[in-house]
């Protein structure tokens, strides 16, 4: 167990170092979501005047969006890193060492999660400076960060799955527009009950991204909404399980091939 933890730590350190050496992997996950947040808050603030809108501050409603967009970047970073290891032959060399397979996957995800945590803290700090009010208080801030990191882990695991299966950075990059479509067709811009187009509301209702967004929003707008939090955590945990299990199987297959 101690050996496994040491190997995970070493692989996580490698992942973080690779990310820090490439600002393009760290800067966009911070700046891009914050820029879109500023645009959305400035352009859609009038939506708070709609009857039934849950808050009088669009910032409180939109703060969940950067966490979801940051999760998309976590998927790309995790998948691209593992795809690069496949392309450069690192996995072939790894197969000749005592390194455990779990250490490679968990270490890579651990490194991505460090970046995700830093990004989440920046989102939250910028939001608080801009006037964000978390109705659930300090406990709600902690829950928001935990759920945000769990969502990032879920997307990172899915990205790792694609990276190991495809073994191509281009294939992983193709995930971004697919995930972004899921975000667009969710309740990111308006609460589901206020979406007038029935087809859009139906898609948003079936879209799991909506419930992860609503879980994050609940501690900001409502306080403690048990149903919203249960749905958000349940979906995030389910995606984590699917992604990690699939990535583990893909890694095992990839190493057997080598």
BATI-180476 format. One record per residue: residue in one letter; y, x, z of N, C-alpha, C, O, CB in turn. Coordinates in steps of 0.05 Angstrom, whole numbers, plus 5000, padded with zeros to 4 digits. Each point is the difference from the previous one (the first is absolute). Glycine has a CB too. Layout:
<kolkols>
aYXZYXZYXZYXZYXZ/...
</kolkols>
This chain:
<kolkols>
x497650175000502449835000502550175000501949954986495649695038/x502450584992502450175002500450144973502350044991496950035058/x498650014938500250124974501249814979501750084984494350215027/x503149464990501149804981503049965004501549994981494049785019/x505350215026502949975005501650244991502249974990496649745049/x500150534964501450244991500250004970502150074989496250185051/x499649664946500149994971502049794990501450044981493850115018/x504849625015501949794993502950105003501749964984495049695030/x503850495009502650115005500950204979502350004991496949935057/x498950244943500650194979500649874974501950084986495250255037/x501449464970500549864974502649855002501449974980493650005012/x505649915031502549865003502450194997502049944988495749735043/x502050574981502150204998500450084971502350034990496650155056/x498949854939500250074972501449774984501750064983494150215021/x503549485003501349784986503049995005501649954982494149805022/x505150295021502849995007501550234987502249964990496749825054/x499950454956501350244988500449954970502250064989495750245045/x500149594952500349954972502249804995501550034980493650065014/x505149715023502149804996502850125005501849954984495049695031/x503550525006502650115006500950204979502450044996496649905052/x499150184938500750194978500849864975501150124981495850205039/x502749424979500749844976501849775009499049795006496750334970/x507049925024501849795009499749744985500649795011502550575001/x495849654964499649764984498049815013499949764994501350494965/x497149865059498049845014501149885026498849825011497650464969/x505849835030501149905025502749864997500449805014497250585008/x504149724961502749884998499949724988501249825011500650644983/x496849494983500049724990498949795019501249785001498250424955/x498549855060499149805018502049925022499849795012495750384980/x506550005011502249945020502349874986501049795008497550605020/x502549744950502549914988499649754983501749825001499750654998/x496449514986499749774982499949745015501449814993496150494976/x500849675052500049755015502749945013500849775001494450305007/x506250135002502649955013502149914980501649835006497250515029/x501149784941501949924979499549704992501849854997498450634986/x497249455014499449734993500749815022500849774996495550394975/x503449935054500849835023503049954999500849775004495450425023/x505450014967502949964999500749814978501749835003499050635015/x498049574958500549824978499349715007501549814994497750574974/x498449595044499149735007501849865020500749774998494650374992/x505450025031501749885021502849934989501149795006496450485028/x503549904948502749944989499949774980501949854998499250635008/x496749504978499949804979498949735008500549804988499150574982/x498749635052498649755007500949895027498749825011497550344962/x505949955038500949905026500749705000499849875020501950594989/x499149444968500749724998497649825005500349765006503350354962/x494050005029497649845004499749915029498749805005499150454959/x503649885054499849925028501449735005499649885021500350604992/x501749434968501349745002498249774993500749765004503650464985/x493449844999498149794992499049865025499350125020499450134939/x501149485040498849855023497150095005498450014982504649605008/x496550465035497350085007499650304999497850105007500749474976/x503550595008499650295000499850095029501649925016501050134940/x495550125051499450065028502050175015499750025025495749944961/x506550165001501950175014502750004985500149934976496250365041/x505849784997502750004987500750284991502250054990499249585039/x496750564973500450274990497750074980497750015008504750135035/x498449914932497950074980498750275006497750054992504749674974/x499150455048498850265008497649955018497950144996506650085001/x495749595022497749955017497649904984497750065007505449825030/x497449984942497849894983498950224982497650024996504549535005/x499750624988499150194979499050275012499050164984504349634986/x496950255056499250265011497150064996499150235000504549735033/x494849834963497150044996499450134972497950134997501249475032/x502750364952499550104973499750304999498250094987504349514995/x499350565030499650294999497350095011498950194990506049865015/x494149825015497450085011497849954980498250174998503449725048/x498649904938498049954980500350194977498050104989501949425023/x502650544980500450194978499250285009498950164984504849564999/x496850355042499050265010497050024999498950214995505149815035/x494649754975497150004998499150054972497950124995501949565043/x501750224942499350054972500150304994498350104987503549445000/x500350595023500250294996497850155015499050204990506049755004/x494149945029497850135014497549994984498450194999503749685045/x497549904942497649984982500150214978498050124993501849385017/x502650534978500350194978499650295010498650154987504549534989/x498150385047499750275010497150075007499050224994505749755024/x494049844996497250065008498250024975498350184999502549575044/x499550064939498350014976500650244982498150124990501749395012/x502750574995500750234983498950265012499150174986505049584999/x496150275042499050245013497050044996499250224993504449735041/x494949844969497150024997499350034970498150154994501249585047/x502150144941499550034972500650294992498650124983502549405008/x501050605020500650284994497850195010499350194987505649705016/x493950045020497850165010497649994982498550194997503149735049/x498049844941497849974981500650174975498350144990500749405028/x503550444972500750134975500050305002499350144982503549465007/x498050505035500250295003497450135009499850245002504949705010/x493349894993497450115008499850055030498050135009501650074946/x502349715060500050055029497549875013498850125018506249914982/x494349734990497749875011497450154995498250005016504249564978/x497550564982497650174994499750235019497850065010502749814942/x501750265054499950225019499449905028498650135016504750134956/x497849505035499649895026497049945005499050035022505649784977/x494050114979497249935003498350245008497849965010502949684956/x500350605030498550245007500650105028498950215008501249914944/x501649745063500850085027498849805020499049794993505350424989/x495849865044499149825021501949775006499449835017498250555003/x504649604965501949785004498749734997498649954981505150355003/x496749535036498949734999501749824982502450034999495750035048/x500549764939501449834981502149835014502249964989493750034982/x503449915053501949835014502650155006502149875001494049885020/x503750514984502450155006502050014977502449985004494950305027/x501649744945501850004976501549744997502450004997494550324981/x501649465024501349744996501949935023502349934995493749924980/x503050185050501749935023502450195003502249925008493849895015/x503650444970502250205002502149934979502450025006494450335010/x502349584960502049934979501549755008502549994997494550214968/x501649605045501449755009501850065024502149885002494049854981/x503050455034501750075024502650124991502149945011493850125016/x503950124954502550134990501949804987502450015005495050404988/x501549404992501649794988501349825021502349924997494750094962/x501549945063501049835021502350135015501849865010493749934994/x504550474998502350145013502549954984502149945012494850415007/x502949674955502349944983500849715002502449935001496250434967/x499449465033500649715003501449945026501849835001494150074971/x503250245050501349955025503050095000501749865009493850205014/x505050184965502750094998501749814983502349945007496150534997/x500549434974501449814983500649745016502249904998495650304961/x500249705056500449765015502250025021501649825004493650084988/x504850335021502150045020502850014988501949905011494850355017/x503449864948502650014985500849724992502449925004496650544979/x499249385006500649724993501149855024502049864999494450154966/x502250025058500849865024502750095010501649845008493550105004/x505350324988502650115010502349904982502149925010495550495008/x502049604956502149914982500549705004502349915000496550444966/x499149505037500349715005501549945026501849835000494050104975/x503650215046501449965026502950084998501849865011493950225013/x504950134961502850094996501549794985502449955004496250534997/x500049394979501349804983500249725014501249824989497150434972/x500649735063500349745014497449845004500149775006504450234977/x493350135012497449865003499649925029500650155019497550114943/x500949495042499549905027497049935002499149834985505750005020/x493850305012497149955004499749805023500450075023498350394959/x500749295011499949795021497950065022500449925023501049754941/x496450465028497950065020500650235018498450075017498449744950/x505550335029500750225017498550254994499050054978502149625056/x498850514987498850264997497049974993499050154983504350055049/x495449624981497249954993499649924971498150084987501149795060/x502649974943499949924972500450234981498750014979502949555034/x500150634994500450244984497450164998499350104979505649925035/x493850015009497450155000497949864983498650134984502550045062/x498749564957498149854984500750024970498250034983501049665055/x503450304956500850024972499250274988498950014978505049705032/x496550515005499250264991496950024997499150124980505050085042/x494549694997497050014998499049854976498350104985501449945065/x501449724945499149854977500950134974498550014981501849575046/x502150534973500950144976498350244993499350054977505349815034/x494550295010498350234995497249924992498750134984503950135050/x496449514977497449904993500049914970498150054986501149805062/x503050034944500249924971500150254983498750014979503849575034/x499050624995500150254985497350134998499250104979505549975036/x493849935007497350114999498249844981498450124986502150035062/x499849594952498449834982500550074971498150044984501949605050/x502550384959500750074972499250294993499250054978504649625024/x496650515018499250284995497050024995499250154983504650015046/x494649694986497150004996499349904973498250104987501149845062/x502149844942499449904973500850204979498650034980502249505037/x501550614987500850214982497950224999499450114978505449785030/x494250195015497950215002497549914985498850174986503149985057/x497449604959497749894986500350044969498250094987501149585050/x503150254953500550034971500150294992498950084980503649495021/x498850605016500150284993497350144998499650164982504849845041/x493849934995497450125000498249884978498550144987501949945062/x499949664946498549884979500850104972498350074984501149525045/x503250414966501050074974500250304997499650114978502949465020/x498250585023500350284998502450084983500050224988495149835019/x506849774991502350054982502649915013500149775010496950164950/x505050245041502649935011501349784984501549845011498950625006/x499249544956501249794984499049725007501549815001498950534962/x497049655043498849745008501249905026500649765004495250364973/x504750075042501249935025502949904996500849815012496250525012/x504549814959502749924995500249724988501949855004499350634989/x496749444993499949744988499749785021500449764994497750444966/x501249885065499849805021502749895008500249775009495850475007/x506149924982502649925010501049734988500749825015500450664992/x498949504967500949744989498249775008500949775003501150474959/x495449815041498149795008500749905028500249765005496250434965/x503950005049500749935027502849875002500449825015496750565001/x504749724967502749895000500049714991501649845010500250624982/x496549474989499849724992499149835023501049785003497950374950/x499149955063499149855023502449955019500249795012495150404983/x506350025009502349975017502049804989501249845015498250635000/x501149554959501949814987499149715002501649825005499750554964/x496149595028498949725000499249925029497949885004500550184948/x503250025067499549935028502549865011501949934985494850465020/x503449585021502349885013502150215008501349985020495749664997/x503350574967501850225006502949914999501650085017495150244966/x504049504998502949934997500749755015502349975009497650244946/x498249605047500549755014497649925016497850074993505449794970/x497249985058497749895014498449824982501249874983501350155061/x494949974959498449854982500849704998500049894978496350425032/x504549565012500749724998502649954984500449784990497550155054/x503750284952502549974985499750084971502049984985500550105057/x495150004949499650074972499649744985498149855004499950605007/x503949494970499949744987497949984978498749794997506150175012/x494750264976498049994979497249985013499250185015503950094954/x495549525024497449965013498050224994498550085017502449434981/x499150584976498150214993500550265015498150145008501549654946/x503050275049500750245015499249975029499050195012504849914956/x496849675044499349955028497050025004499050105021505149614984/x494450184976497050015002499050295000498350075016501549484962/x501350615003499150284998500850155026498450155011502149844939/x501949965060500950135024498349925024499550165018505249854964/x494349745018498449915022497250145000498950055021503549514978/x496650494977497450134998500250305000498050145003500449474971/x504050495024500450294999499950125029501749925016501250034942/x495350235048499850115027502550165008500650035024494549994970/x506450084987502450155006502049825015501550105018497850194942/x500849455034501849825013499650005030501950005016498249724943/x497450285050499449985028500550265015500649995024496049674965/x503250564997500750265013503050015003501050095021495050144960/x505549684999502949995002500849815023501750075017498850024934/x498349685051500749805020499250105028501349925019498149714947/x498550535036499350115026502250195010500749995024494549974964/x505850214995502250185007502549845007501450065020496750304951/x502649445013502449845004499949855027502049955012498550014938/x497149965058499849825022501250115026501349865015494649954964/x503650455026501150125024503050044998501450025021494350214986/x505449784969502950034996501449735002502149985013497150424958/x499749405016501449744998499249805021501749875013498650214939/x497149905053498949795018499750105028500649865019497149944943/x501450445041499450115027497150075001499250214991504449525030/x494850084989497150055001498649764987499649795013500850495029/x498949754933498649794985497150084997499350174984504949704990/x494150015043497250095001498649964974498550184991501549705057/x500549904938498649944975500850214979498350114986501649405025/x502750544986500950194980499050285006499150144981505049595012/x495950355032499050275007496950024995499150204991504649845043/x494949754974497150014995499350024971498250154992501249575049/x502050134942499650024971500750274989498450124985502549395012/x501450595011500850274990498150225008499250164984505549685019/x494550165023498250215009497249974988498750194993503949845050/x496549724955497349954989499850104971498050134993501549475037/x502550334954499950094972500250304998498650124984503449445002/x499850565029500450294999497450145009499250204987505749755022/x493849955012497550135009497849964979498450194996502949735052/x498649854940497949954979500450194977498150114989501649415025/x502850514977500650194978499350295007499050154984504649535000/x497050395041499350275010497050044998499150214990504949795041/x494549814979497150025000498950034971498350174995501549575047/x501250094940499150014972500750274988498450124987502249385009/x501950595008501050244988498550255010499150174984505349625011/x495250235031498750235012497150014993498950214993504349785045/x495549774963497149994992499750084971498250164993501049485041/x502550244948499850074972500650294994498650124984502649415006/x500850585024500750284995497850185010499550214988505449685016/x493850045019497850165010497750014980498850214996502649685051/x498049884942497849984980500750164975498350144989500449415029/x503850434974500950154976499950305005499350154982503649465005/x497950475037500050295006497150105001499450224990504849735036/x494049894986497250095000498950034972498650194994500849575050/x501250054939499150014972501250244986498750134984500849375015/x503150555006501450224986498850275009499650184983504649545015/x495150315027498950255010497150044990499150234995503949755045/x495549804957497350024990500150094971498350164992500249485039/x503550274954500250084972500550304997499250134981502649415009/x499750575030500650284999497650175005500250255000504549655014/
</kolkols>
